[in-house]
Amino acid sequence: ILLFQDVAAIPILALLPLLGIVSRSNEAPAPMDIAQDAITIIAVIMGIVLGGRLLVRPLLRWIARSNTPEIFTAAALLLVVGIAALMQWVGLSMALGAFLAGVLLAESEYRRELETDIEPFKGLLLGLFFIAVGMSMQLGLLASSPGQVLLGLLLVVALKALGLWLLGRWVGLQGQPRRLLAVLLSQVGEFAFVVLAAGKGSGVLPAA
């Protein structure tokens, strides 16, 4: 379920630019405009996936013949940053670009070598992610609007717990396992920070 939550964030990030067009328009946008943006998004994603398969594998084979792990690591990180920057340039989420780059690297025959080389960076970048999240928090809201913050927290946890409780019944869980499923997974995943920040940046969600 936790893995599915993270994967579910990817189509949400892809849809945010389209939702942003609707939310920023004072009147209903033309269907052709929405269709054009949707085609652009699909074309960019397909271009990265297909182009990456044609270019990334030969590039990694060429780098592997050099027997230099540092170049392997640099190429992988450059690919992630490059695709993320490309996605931002066309108006999509950098997180979506990073995910697509990870998929391309995971599909190569050098997946194990890349995983080993990038392992030291994973903990560092994960730490930076949570540091950035912590630095972006507005702790003053706890003092100025404690009721609103508490109500939002309880609402999110209650809705998710209810959904998981119903899901547990659907898959045949009963009694304590069903209650544990609802309670232990009722918190919001860390990708919610990425989705909410992207929603604010695309104009889908107001800053308030």
Secondary structure by P-SEA (a helix, b strand, c coil): caaaaaaaaaaaaaaaaaaaaaaaccccccaaaaaaaaaaaaaaaaaaaaaaaacaaaaaaaaaaaccaaaaaaaaaaaaaaaaaaaaaacccaaaaaaaaaaaaaaccaaaaaaaaaaaaaaaaaaaaaaaaaaacccccccccaaaaaaaaaaaaaaaaaaaaaaaaaaccccaaaaaaaccccccccaaaaaaaaaaaacccccc
